[in-house]
Amino acid sequence: MDGRNLMVHIGKRLMLFLLSVFVLSLFTFYISRLAPGDPLLSYYGDRVEKMSPEEREWAEEKLGLKDSISVQYFRWLEQAFQGDFGISYKYKMDAAAVVGSRIGNTVILGGIGYLLIFGLALLIGIGCAWKEESLWDRVVCKVGTLSSCIPEFWLSLVLILIFSVNLKLLPSSGAYDIGMEGDVRNRIRHLILPLTVVVAGHLWYYAYMVRNMLLEEVRADYVLLAKAKGMKKGQIMFRHCLRNILPAYLSVMAVSVPHILGGTYIVEMVFSYPGLGTLAYESARYKDYNLLMLMCLISGSLVILCNMAAQAIHEKIDARI
């Protein structure tokens, strides 16, 4: 692909991304405002119940809720292009600042979980394919299948009950103790339980995928030829089979980011972990429109980018796509 075609290709992808984000913002804006609930309750709390009709009208005017939804959307869109995503009704501060204070915690939990999931999945998948139909393979397959069927919220509650309530070994909530934000050991103690659930909820799915891809390669004709030439099993597995599945595995890693992110959000809510998951839940629960819009844009943009990355990897692997 020459330079001109490459620029056209990138331009089309960029336009597709911007169009997707625009449609996402439009749907989110309308659906959130048409859903039942009172956004004034998020901003003013219980004082809303004591407001007179005149005070309520003034409050809605102050938050820009008196105009039609279309007028509100285009006003929000204009401000968003300038980097202003509005104020969070619940936190009484800029929505971007609220997200900025939480996003680091999600990156730590989700990032470490992501690396562990795909690193361990690769090792487990190789081990099962290497010892196909052995006791190790059968046990791991049974345990993996069982663990993948356990809901993340239920496993979270069980771990809290055992390790936090009964044994009192690990904390059950938060990212760190009060006043110990910079203490690495304290942060690690708070990460152990939620990280365990994040990894356990996704690990076997991808490990089983690696196992099946490797076994499919092992049964290919070129492996029989390699064996006939006297190549050792380890050479065939790592130099040829594993090498052949890695591009597809990288594609799976890209497209699986939203899957793991969704699981991370659930775990954050159960453990009251101060990340984007709890923030997304609070913004929807309290009708915090501006915060909800920003959360949907961040999550949606990540999903779109990951799918585009997966498609680009597929195109690199097979130019016919």
C-alpha positions as a Markdown table, in Angstrom:
| # | Residue | x | y | z |
|---|---|---|---|---|
| 1 | Met | 0.0 | 0.0 | 0.0 |
| 2 | Asp | 1.6 | 3.3 | -1.1 |
| 3 | Gly | 1.5 | 6.5 | 0.9 |
| 4 | Arg | -1.5 | 8.0 | -0.8 |
| 5 | Asn | -3.6 | 4.9 | -0.4 |
| 6 | Leu | -2.5 | 4.6 | 3.2 |
| 7 | Met | -3.6 | 8.1 | 4.0 |
| 8 | Val | -7.0 | 7.5 | 2.4 |
| 9 | His | -7.3 | 4.2 | 4.4 |
| 10 | Ile | -6.5 | 6.0 | 7.6 |
| 11 | Gly | -8.8 | 8.8 | 6.8 |
| 12 | Lys | -11.7 | 6.4 | 6.2 |
| 13 | Arg | -11.0 | 4.7 | 9.5 |
| 14 | Leu | -10.9 | 8.0 | 11.3 |
| 15 | Met | -14.2 | 9.1 | 9.8 |
| 16 | Leu | -15.8 | 5.8 | 10.7 |
| 17 | Phe | -14.6 | 6.2 | 14.3 |
| 18 | Leu | -15.9 | 9.7 | 14.6 |
| 19 | Leu | -19.3 | 8.8 | 13.1 |
| 20 | Ser | -19.6 | 5.8 | 15.5 |
| 21 | Val | -18.8 | 8.0 | 18.5 |
| 22 | Phe | -21.3 | 10.6 | 17.3 |
| 23 | Val | -24.1 | 8.0 | 16.9 |
| 24 | Leu | -23.2 | 6.6 | 20.3 |
| 25 | Ser | -23.4 | 10.0 | 22.0 |
| 26 | Leu | -26.7 | 10.8 | 20.3 |
| 27 | Phe | -28.4 | 7.6 | 21.4 |
| 28 | Thr | -26.9 | 7.8 | 24.9 |
| 29 | Phe | -28.1 | 11.4 | 25.3 |
| 30 | Tyr | -31.6 | 10.8 | 24.2 |
| 31 | Ile | -32.1 | 7.5 | 26.0 |
| 32 | Ser | -30.7 | 8.9 | 29.3 |
| 33 | Arg | -33.1 | 11.9 | 29.3 |
| 34 | Leu | -36.1 | 9.8 | 28.3 |
| 35 | Ala | -35.5 | 7.3 | 31.0 |
| 36 | Pro | -37.6 | 7.7 | 34.2 |
| 37 | Gly | -36.0 | 9.5 | 37.2 |
| 38 | Asp | -35.3 | 13.0 | 38.5 |
| 39 | Pro | -31.8 | 14.5 | 37.8 |
| 40 | Leu | -32.5 | 17.2 | 40.3 |
| 41 | Leu | -32.4 | 14.6 | 43.0 |
| 42 | Ser | -28.8 | 13.9 | 42.2 |
| 43 | Tyr | -27.8 | 17.6 | 42.4 |
| 44 | Tyr | -30.0 | 18.9 | 45.3 |
| 45 | Gly | -30.7 | 15.7 | 47.2 |
| 46 | Asp | -33.7 | 15.5 | 49.5 |
| 47 | Arg | -34.3 | 19.2 | 49.2 |
| 48 | Val | -36.0 | 18.5 | 45.9 |
| 49 | Glu | -39.1 | 17.2 | 47.7 |
| 50 | Lys | -39.5 | 20.6 | 49.5 |
| 51 | Met | -39.1 | 22.7 | 46.4 |
| 52 | Ser | -42.0 | 24.8 | 45.2 |
| 53 | Pro | -42.9 | 24.7 | 41.5 |
| 54 | Glu | -41.1 | 28.1 | 41.0 |
| 55 | Glu | -37.9 | 26.8 | 42.7 |
| 56 | Arg | -38.0 | 23.6 | 40.7 |
| 57 | Glu | -38.3 | 25.6 | 37.5 |
| 58 | Trp | -35.4 | 27.8 | 38.5 |
| 59 | Ala | -33.3 | 24.7 | 39.3 |
| 60 | Glu | -34.0 | 23.1 | 36.0 |
| 61 | Glu | -33.2 | 26.3 | 34.2 |
| 62 | Lys | -29.9 | 26.5 | 36.1 |
| 63 | Leu | -28.9 | 22.9 | 34.9 |
| 64 | Gly | -30.1 | 23.6 | 31.4 |
| 65 | Leu | -32.9 | 21.0 | 31.5 |
| 66 | Lys | -35.8 | 23.3 | 30.4 |
| 67 | Asp | -34.9 | 23.2 | 26.7 |
| 68 | Ser | -35.9 | 20.5 | 24.4 |
| 69 | Ile | -33.6 | 17.4 | 24.2 |
| 70 | Ser | -32.4 | 18.3 | 20.8 |
| 71 | Val | -31.3 | 21.8 | 21.9 |
| 72 | Gln | -29.7 | 20.3 | 25.0 |
| 73 | Tyr | -27.8 | 17.8 | 22.9 |
| 74 | Phe | -26.3 | 20.3 | 20.4 |
| 75 | Arg | -25.4 | 22.6 | 23.3 |
| 76 | Trp | -23.6 | 19.7 | 25.0 |
| 77 | Leu | -21.9 | 18.7 | 21.7 |
| 78 | Glu | -20.6 | 22.2 | 21.1 |
| 79 | Gln | -19.2 | 22.3 | 24.6 |
| 80 | Ala | -17.7 | 18.8 | 24.3 |
| 81 | Phe | -15.8 | 19.9 | 21.2 |
| 82 | Gln | -14.2 | 22.6 | 23.4 |
| 83 | Gly | -13.2 | 20.0 | 26.0 |
| 84 | Asp | -16.0 | 20.9 | 28.4 |
| 85 | Phe | -18.2 | 17.9 | 29.3 |
| 86 | Gly | -20.2 | 19.7 | 31.9 |
| 87 | Ile | -20.5 | 19.4 | 35.7 |
| 88 | Ser | -21.2 | 16.2 | 37.6 |
| 89 | Tyr | -24.6 | 16.7 | 39.4 |
| 90 | Lys | -23.6 | 14.3 | 42.2 |
| 91 | Tyr | -20.0 | 15.4 | 42.8 |
| 92 | Lys | -20.6 | 19.2 | 42.0 |
| 93 | Met | -17.3 | 19.3 | 40.0 |
| 94 | Asp | -16.2 | 19.0 | 36.4 |
| 95 | Ala | -17.2 | 15.6 | 35.0 |
| 96 | Ala | -13.8 | 15.1 | 33.4 |
| 97 | Ala | -12.0 | 15.8 | 36.7 |
| 98 | Val | -14.2 | 13.1 | 38.4 |
| 99 | Val | -13.3 | 10.6 | 35.8 |
| 100 | Gly | -9.6 | 11.6 | 35.9 |
| 101 | Ser | -9.6 | 10.8 | 39.7 |
| 102 | Arg | -10.9 | 7.3 | 39.1 |
| 103 | Ile | -9.5 | 6.1 | 35.8 |
| 104 | Gly | -6.1 | 5.3 | 37.3 |
| 105 | Asn | -7.6 | 2.7 | 39.6 |
| 106 | Thr | -9.4 | 1.0 | 36.8 |
| 107 | Val | -6.3 | 1.0 | 34.6 |
| 108 | Ile | -4.4 | -0.7 | 37.5 |
| 109 | Leu | -7.0 | -3.4 | 38.1 |
| 110 | Gly | -8.1 | -4.0 | 34.5 |
| 111 | Gly | -4.5 | -3.7 | 33.1 |
| 112 | Ile | -2.9 | -6.1 | 35.5 |
| 113 | Gly | -5.9 | -8.5 | 35.1 |
| 114 | Tyr | -5.7 | -8.2 | 31.3 |
| 115 | Leu | -2.0 | -9.1 | 31.3 |
| 116 | Leu | -2.4 | -12.0 | 33.7 |
| 117 | Ile | -5.4 | -13.4 | 31.8 |
| 118 | Phe | -3.7 | -13.6 | 28.5 |
| 119 | Gly | -0.3 | -14.5 | 29.9 |
| 120 | Leu | -1.7 | -17.4 | 32.0 |
| 121 | Ala | -4.1 | -18.4 | 29.2 |
| 122 | Leu | -1.2 | -18.9 | 26.8 |
| 123 | Leu | 0.7 | -21.0 | 29.3 |
| 124 | Ile | -2.2 | -23.1 | 30.3 |
| 125 | Gly | -3.3 | -23.6 | 26.7 |
| 126 | Ile | 0.1 | -24.7 | 25.7 |
| 127 | Gly | 0.3 | -27.1 | 28.7 |
| 128 | Cys | -3.0 | -28.7 | 27.9 |
| 129 | Ala | -2.2 | -29.1 | 24.2 |
| 130 | Trp | 1.2 | -30.5 | 25.0 |
| 131 | Lys | -0.4 | -33.1 | 27.3 |
| 132 | Glu | -3.6 | -33.7 | 25.4 |
| 133 | Glu | -6.0 | -36.2 | 27.1 |
| 134 | Ser | -3.6 | -36.6 | 30.0 |
| 135 | Leu | -4.7 | -36.3 | 33.6 |
| 136 | Trp | -3.4 | -32.7 | 33.7 |
| 137 | Asp | -5.4 | -31.9 | 30.6 |
| 138 | Arg | -8.7 | -33.5 | 31.9 |
| 139 | Val | -8.4 | -31.9 | 35.3 |
| 140 | Val | -7.7 | -28.4 | 34.0 |
| 141 | Cys | -10.5 | -28.7 | 31.5 |
| 142 | Lys | -13.0 | -29.8 | 34.2 |
| 143 | Val | -11.9 | -27.1 | 36.7 |
| 144 | Gly | -11.7 | -24.4 | 34.0 |
| 145 | Thr | -15.2 | -25.2 | 32.7 |
| 146 | Leu | -16.6 | -25.1 | 36.3 |
| 147 | Ser | -14.9 | -21.8 | 37.1 |
| 148 | Ser | -16.1 | -20.2 | 33.9 |
| 149 | Cys | -19.7 | -20.9 | 34.9 |
| 150 | Ile | -19.5 | -19.1 | 38.2 |
| 151 | Pro | -20.9 | -15.6 | 38.1 |
| 152 | Glu | -18.4 | -12.9 | 39.0 |
| 153 | Phe | -20.6 | -11.2 | 41.5 |
| 154 | Trp | -21.3 | -14.5 | 43.3 |
| 155 | Leu | -17.6 | -15.4 | 43.4 |
| 156 | Ser | -16.8 | -11.9 | 44.7 |
| 157 | Leu | -19.3 | -12.3 | 47.6 |
| 158 | Val | -17.9 | -15.7 | 48.5 |
| 159 | Leu | -14.3 | -14.4 | 48.6 |
| 160 | Ile | -15.4 | -11.5 | 50.7 |
| 161 | Leu | -17.2 | -13.8 | 53.1 |
| 162 | Ile | -14.2 | -16.1 | 53.5 |
| 163 | Phe | -11.2 | -13.8 | 53.4 |
| 164 | Ser | -12.6 | -10.6 | 54.7 |
| 165 | Val | -15.4 | -11.5 | 57.1 |
| 166 | Asn | -14.4 | -14.9 | 58.5 |
| 167 | Leu | -10.6 | -14.9 | 58.2 |
| 168 | Lys | -10.1 | -11.1 | 58.3 |
| 169 | Leu | -7.0 | -11.4 | 56.1 |
| 170 | Leu | -7.9 | -9.1 | 53.2 |
| 171 | Pro | -9.9 | -5.9 | 52.9 |
| 172 | Ser | -13.3 | -6.2 | 51.3 |
| 173 | Ser | -13.6 | -2.8 | 49.6 |
| 174 | Gly | -11.7 | 0.3 | 48.4 |
| 175 | Ala | -8.4 | 0.7 | 46.5 |
| 176 | Tyr | -6.4 | 1.6 | 49.7 |
| 177 | Asp | -6.9 | 2.5 | 53.3 |
| 178 | Ile | -7.6 | 6.1 | 54.2 |
| 179 | Gly | -4.4 | 8.2 | 54.1 |
| 180 | Met | -2.4 | 5.3 | 52.5 |
| 181 | Glu | -2.9 | 6.2 | 48.8 |
| 182 | Gly | 0.9 | 6.0 | 48.1 |
| 183 | Asp | 1.5 | 2.8 | 50.0 |
| 184 | Val | 2.1 | 0.1 | 47.4 |
| 185 | Arg | 1.7 | -2.8 | 49.8 |
| 186 | Asn | -1.6 | -1.5 | 51.0 |
| 187 | Arg | -2.8 | -1.1 | 47.4 |
| 188 | Ile | -1.7 | -4.7 | 46.6 |
| 189 | Arg | -3.7 | -6.1 | 49.6 |
| 190 | His | -6.8 | -4.3 | 48.2 |
| 191 | Leu | -6.2 | -5.6 | 44.7 |
| 192 | Ile | -5.9 | -9.3 | 45.6 |
| 193 | Leu | -9.6 | -10.2 | 45.9 |
| 194 | Pro | -10.9 | -8.2 | 42.9 |
| 195 | Leu | -8.0 | -9.2 | 40.7 |
| 196 | Thr | -8.6 | -12.9 | 41.6 |
| 197 | Val | -12.2 | -12.5 | 40.4 |
| 198 | Val | -11.3 | -10.7 | 37.2 |
| 199 | Val | -8.8 | -13.3 | 36.3 |
| 200 | Ala | -10.9 | -16.3 | 37.3 |
| 201 | Gly | -13.9 | -15.1 | 35.4 |
| 202 | His | -12.1 | -14.9 | 32.0 |
| 203 | Leu | -9.0 | -17.1 | 32.2 |
| 204 | Trp | -10.3 | -20.5 | 31.1 |
| 205 | Tyr | -12.3 | -19.1 | 28.2 |
| 206 | Tyr | -9.1 | -17.9 | 26.5 |
| 207 | Ala | -6.9 | -20.8 | 27.7 |
| 208 | Tyr | -9.4 | -23.2 | 26.1 |
| 209 | Met | -9.2 | -21.1 | 22.9 |
| 210 | Val | -5.4 | -21.4 | 22.9 |
| 211 | Arg | -5.6 | -25.2 | 23.5 |
| 212 | Asn | -8.0 | -25.7 | 20.6 |
| 213 | Met | -6.1 | -23.5 | 18.2 |
| 214 | Leu | -2.9 | -25.4 | 19.0 |
| 215 | Leu | -4.5 | -28.8 | 18.7 |
| 216 | Glu | -5.8 | -27.8 | 15.3 |
| 217 | Glu | -2.3 | -26.8 | 14.2 |
| 218 | Val | -0.9 | -30.0 | 15.7 |
| 219 | Arg | -3.2 | -32.1 | 13.4 |
| 220 | Ala | -2.2 | -30.2 | 10.3 |
| 221 | Asp | -0.4 | -31.9 | 7.4 |
| 222 | Tyr | 2.8 | -29.9 | 7.8 |
| 223 | Val | 3.2 | -31.3 | 11.4 |
| 224 | Leu | 3.2 | -34.8 | 10.0 |
| 225 | Leu | 5.8 | -33.8 | 7.5 |
| 226 | Ala | 7.9 | -32.2 | 10.3 |
| 227 | Lys | 7.6 | -35.4 | 12.4 |
| 228 | Ala | 8.6 | -37.5 | 9.4 |
| 229 | Lys | 11.8 | -35.3 | 9.0 |
| 230 | Gly | 12.7 | -36.1 | 12.7 |
| 231 | Met | 11.9 | -32.8 | 14.3 |
| 232 | Lys | 11.3 | -33.0 | 18.0 |
| 233 | Lys | 7.8 | -32.3 | 19.6 |
| 234 | Gly | 9.0 | -29.2 | 21.3 |
| 235 | Gln | 10.5 | -27.7 | 18.1 |
| 236 | Ile | 7.2 | -28.4 | 16.2 |
| 237 | Met | 5.1 | -26.9 | 19.0 |
| 238 | Phe | 7.0 | -23.7 | 19.7 |
| 239 | Arg | 8.7 | -23.0 | 16.3 |
| 240 | His | 5.7 | -23.7 | 14.1 |
| 241 | Cys | 2.3 | -24.3 | 15.9 |
| 242 | Leu | 2.6 | -21.6 | 18.5 |
| 243 | Arg | 4.1 | -19.2 | 15.9 |
| 244 | Asn | 1.2 | -19.8 | 13.6 |
| 245 | Ile | -1.5 | -19.1 | 16.2 |
| 246 | Leu | 0.1 | -15.9 | 17.7 |
| 247 | Pro | -1.3 | -13.5 | 15.1 |
| 248 | Ala | -4.9 | -14.8 | 15.7 |
| 249 | Tyr | -4.2 | -14.7 | 19.4 |
| 250 | Leu | -3.2 | -11.0 | 19.2 |
| 251 | Ser | -6.4 | -10.3 | 17.3 |
| 252 | Val | -8.4 | -12.0 | 20.1 |
| 253 | Met | -6.6 | -9.9 | 22.7 |
| 254 | Ala | -7.6 | -6.7 | 20.9 |
| 255 | Val | -11.2 | -7.6 | 20.5 |
| 256 | Ser | -11.5 | -9.0 | 24.0 |
| 257 | Val | -10.7 | -5.7 | 25.8 |
| 258 | Pro | -14.4 | -4.7 | 26.1 |
| 259 | His | -15.2 | -8.2 | 27.4 |
| 260 | Ile | -12.7 | -8.0 | 30.2 |
| 261 | Leu | -13.5 | -4.3 | 30.9 |
| 262 | Gly | -17.2 | -5.2 | 31.4 |
| 263 | Gly | -16.1 | -7.9 | 33.9 |
| 264 | Thr | -13.9 | -5.4 | 35.7 |
| 265 | Tyr | -16.8 | -2.9 | 36.0 |
| 266 | Ile | -18.9 | -5.6 | 37.7 |
| 267 | Val | -16.1 | -6.5 | 40.1 |
| 268 | Glu | -15.5 | -2.9 | 41.0 |
| 269 | Met | -19.2 | -2.4 | 42.0 |
| 270 | Val | -19.2 | -5.5 | 44.2 |
| 271 | Phe | -16.0 | -4.6 | 46.0 |
| 272 | Ser | -16.8 | -0.8 | 46.1 |
| 273 | Tyr | -13.5 | -0.3 | 44.2 |
| 274 | Pro | -13.3 | 3.4 | 43.3 |
| 275 | Gly | -12.9 | 3.0 | 39.5 |
| 276 | Leu | -14.9 | 3.7 | 36.3 |
| 277 | Gly | -17.2 | 0.7 | 37.0 |
| 278 | Thr | -18.6 | 2.2 | 40.2 |
| 279 | Leu | -18.6 | 5.6 | 38.6 |
| 280 | Ala | -20.7 | 4.3 | 35.6 |
| 281 | Tyr | -23.2 | 2.7 | 38.0 |
| 282 | Glu | -23.5 | 5.9 | 40.1 |
| 283 | Ser | -24.0 | 8.1 | 37.0 |
| 284 | Ala | -26.8 | 5.9 | 35.7 |
| 285 | Arg | -28.4 | 5.4 | 39.2 |
| 286 | Tyr | -28.4 | 9.1 | 40.1 |
| 287 | Lys | -29.2 | 10.4 | 36.6 |
| 288 | Asp | -25.9 | 12.3 | 36.5 |
| 289 | Tyr | -26.3 | 13.1 | 32.8 |
| 290 | Asn | -23.0 | 14.8 | 32.1 |
| 291 | Leu | -21.0 | 12.1 | 33.9 |
| 292 | Leu | -23.0 | 9.3 | 32.3 |
| 293 | Met | -22.3 | 10.8 | 28.8 |
| 294 | Leu | -18.6 | 11.0 | 29.5 |
| 295 | Met | -18.5 | 7.4 | 30.8 |
| 296 | Cys | -20.4 | 6.1 | 27.8 |
| 297 | Leu | -18.1 | 7.9 | 25.4 |
| 298 | Ile | -14.9 | 6.6 | 27.1 |
| 299 | Ser | -16.2 | 3.0 | 27.2 |
| 300 | Gly | -17.7 | 3.1 | 23.8 |
| 301 | Ser | -14.7 | 4.7 | 22.2 |
| 302 | Leu | -12.5 | 2.0 | 23.7 |
| 303 | Val | -14.8 | -0.7 | 22.3 |
| 304 | Ile | -14.7 | 0.8 | 18.8 |
| 305 | Leu | -11.0 | 1.3 | 18.8 |
| 306 | Cys | -10.4 | -2.3 | 20.0 |
| 307 | Asn | -12.6 | -3.7 | 17.2 |
| 308 | Met | -10.9 | -1.5 | 14.6 |
| 309 | Ala | -7.5 | -2.8 | 15.9 |
| 310 | Ala | -8.7 | -6.4 | 15.7 |
| 311 | Gln | -9.9 | -5.8 | 12.1 |
| 312 | Ala | -6.5 | -4.2 | 11.2 |
| 313 | Ile | -4.7 | -7.3 | 12.6 |
| 314 | His | -6.9 | -9.6 | 10.6 |
| 315 | Glu | -6.2 | -7.6 | 7.5 |
| 316 | Lys | -2.5 | -7.8 | 8.2 |
| 317 | Ile | -2.8 | -11.6 | 8.6 |
| 318 | Asp | -5.0 | -12.1 | 5.5 |
| 319 | Ala | -4.9 | -9.4 | 2.8 |
| 320 | Arg | -8.0 | -10.9 | 1.2 |
| 321 | Ile | -10.1 | -9.4 | 4.1 |
